[in-house]
Amino acid sequence: MAAIKNLLPQCGLYRTTKPLPEHEAEVPAGILIYFHNHSDSGLPVAVVPDHNIMNRWHFHGAGIPFRGLAWADSLVKLPTEGFYSLRKEIEFDGGSWPKSTLVQLGYTKTGDPILFIGQIRGALEENDLFFGDRGVGIARERLAILEPLNVYAEPTQEGGHTTGTH
C-alpha cells in the first residue's frame, strides 16, 4: 500500500470531475470534497462537506473509501479555505476591491470559489474584523491573484495557533 500511497494526491480540498465509482449518488462529479489518503482502513477516502461555519466547510465522518487511482487522478486541487490578500485589483458586478485587500476564501458545495471581504464595522466598539456570510464569486482560473496570509487565533486549551492557509 505504501507504493500506491505515494501515487495519491495530498490530503486536502478538491473538486470532483467524475463521480466516485459505486458511490455516484454520494460523490457525484462537480462537488467539493476533502480527500484523505491515510485513513484507518488504509484506503484513501472522500469526505463530503457537512456544514459551513464562518465561511468554512466542516467535514465529518469516516468518509467513503475507494481503490481507484484513476478517480483520485481526476480530482482538481483547490487552495485552502482561509485568509488571503489580493495581489491585484478585482472587479465584479457591482464594484471592485483594490490590490492588497484582505479577503477570506471559501467555496460553494460545488467547489466554486467565493471571496469575502474583511471589514471593520464602524458602529461597534470592538477592534474586530468582520467577514460577512455573502461573498463574491471568482473564477477558479483567477485564484492565482490570492496571496496567502497567516492570522493568529486566540489560544485554546491546547495553546495558540495560526489559521489561514495551512
Sequence and secondary structure as in RCSB ss.txt:
>XXXX:A:sequence
MAAIKNLLPQCGLYRTTKPLPEHEAEVPAGILIYFHNHSDSGLPVAVVPDHNIMNRWHFHGAGIPFRGLAWADSL
VKLPTEGFYSLRKEIEFDGGSWPKSTLVQLGYTKTGDPILFIGQIRGALEENDLFFGDRGVGIARERLAILEPLN
VYAEPTQEGGHTTGTH
>XXXX:A:secstr
 HHHHHHS  SEEEE SS  TT TTTS SS EEEEES  TTSS EEE   EEETTEEE  SS EE   HHHHHT 
EE   SEEEEESS EEETTEEE TT EEEEEE TT  EEEEEEEE TT SS  EEE S  EE  GGGGGGEEE E
EEEEEETTEEEEEE  
